Amino acid sequence: MQSLWYPIEEGKPDSATIIGKTAEAPTVCGPQIRVPTWTRGVTWLSSLMFGGLPTLVLAQSPCPGIHVKILDIRNSTGGVACALFESPEGFPTEYLRAATNIMVIKIRDKQARCDFEDIPPGTYALAVVHDENMNGKLDTNLLGIPKEGYGFSNDAKALFGAPSFPAASFPYDGQNLELTISLSY
């Protein structure tokens, strides 16, 4: 999966960790196991046999983490920014400055998935923005109403402003956690 990166503006704190994945980066979880040479042929044959499986099955990560499927994306323009917060500070509007982890994913066929791995147990909240024009922020009209898609963990609603961290927070125990976030426009 190709990623897009937002530049961190000069003079801004770079406390946020920006995570991206590329097709060339292998995923390794736990200890590595050496495989005998003869099994390479078996592996190759298996990949040919199972190559027709749906990509959704293959896209799921075997590594423990917080895995977020983004729903209701209105088009494939731009990217989706997923921001993981571990405290109320800056939630959700200051994601470039205050988020623990940020992942920006290119949208393919109105679908996106963010996989946060190596996340310690704790309480977190997620904010997701469909950044259609790729300017690194949620665009709003003159009244402050968002013009781009947005969503939060726990399906927390934004009524007269963004939801609070407690409304969007969830416990994470360090194992696999599958979440879905629906975007609102």
N, C-alpha and C positions, 0 to 999 in steps of 0.2 A: 504494500500500500504506500503510495507516494504521499509525502507530507509537504505542508507548506509551513513557512516560518514567519512569524512576525518579528520585526526588529525591535529590540528594546531601545527606547529613545535615550539619547545621550542626556546625562544629568538625572535620569530616573534611577531609583534603586533597582538593582537586578536580583532581588531576593527570590523572584519566581524562577522555578526550574522549568525550562521549556523542553518538552519531550517530543521527539518525532521518530517515525519509523520509516524505513525504506525497504524496498523489496530485497535489497542485498543483505540486510542485517538479520542474521539468524537469531532465533529465540532459543535461549538455553535456560532451563530451569533445573535447579538441583545439581547433583554431581554428574559429570560427564562419564559416559560408558564407552569403552573402546569396543568396536564391532569388528569381528573377524572379516577378512577380505571376501570370503565366499558369500557372505550375506548381502554384499552390495548388489549382486545379481538378483537376489530374491527381493530386495528393497526396490530395485528398478522395475521388476516385473509387477510388484504390488502397486507401484505408483501408476503403471499403465492400466491395471485392472480397475483401480479405484479412482482414476482420474476424472471420471464422469460424475462424481458425487457433487451435490450442490455446493457452491462456494461458501454459503453461509455456515455449513458444517465445518469446512476447512478454515474459515476465518476465526473461529472461536479459539481463544488462547488457552493452552494447557497450563499456563503459569498462574499461580495465585495472584489475585489482584481485583480491582474494581473495573468491571467491564460494562460499558454503557452503550446501549443501542439507542440511536436518535431516531425518533419517529416524526411523521408529519412535516417533513422538509418540503417546502413548496416548489423548489426547483434545484437544479444542480449547479447554479451559479455561485462562485465564491467558495468559501470554506466554512467549516463548523469549528468553533473554538470551545473546548471543554475545559473548564477551570475547576480544580479541586481545592477546596478551602478546608483548613483544620481549625479555624477560629473565626469569630464574627468580624474581625478586623478587615475592612475593605470589601466584605461580602455584599453584594455580588458585583458592584460596579467597578471596583478598582482591581480587576483580575490580573492585569499585567504587573501590578505592584505587589499585591497581597496574596495571591493564590499560592498554595503549596506546590502544585503542579499544573502546568498548562499544556494542552495538546491541541494542535490545529490540524484538522483533517480535511483533505479534499473530498468533496461530495461526488459520489458516483451513482448515477441512476436514482437520485433523490434518497440515497441511503448513506449513513455514516455510522461509525462505531469507534469509540474511544476506549483504549485499554490502558489503565494505569496499573503498572506492576511494581513490585517491591515497595509496597505501601505498608507502613507499620500499623498495627491495630490502633483504633481510636475512633473519634467522632468526626465526621466530615460532612460537607455539603457541596453540591455541584451546581454550577451555573453553566448554561450552554447558550451560545449565541451563533446564529446563522449570519455570518459576516459576508453578505452578498457582494459588496464592493471592495472587500479585502483592505479596509482602512484601519483595522485593529480596534474597532469600537462598535458599540451598539448605536446605530444612528436613530435619532428621534426627530419628531416634527417640532414646530414652534411651541407646542403645549407640553413637550416632554414625553409624548407617546411614542413608543418604539415603532420604527418603520421596518425593522428587520426582525426575524424570528428569534425567540428566546424561550428558555425553559429551565426548570429547577428540579432538583431531586425531591422526592416525596410528592411530586406534582404540586409543589407549593405555588399558590396563585399570587400574581402581582396585582393587587388592588390599590390604586392611588399611590403606587410606588412599588419598589422591589420587596419581596418577602424577607422576613428576618432569617438569620442563620438558624435559630432553633426550629423554625417552621420547615426548613429544607434539610436539616441535619439528619444523619442516620449513623448507626453504630457499624463499625467494620471490625471483624475479628481476625483479619489476616488471611482468611481463606478466600476462595472464589466467591465473588458477589456479582450477580448479574442484575443490572438495572436498566430500565427503559425511561426515557424522558421524551415527552411529546412537546413539540415546539408550538408556540402561539405567535400569531402575526397580528 
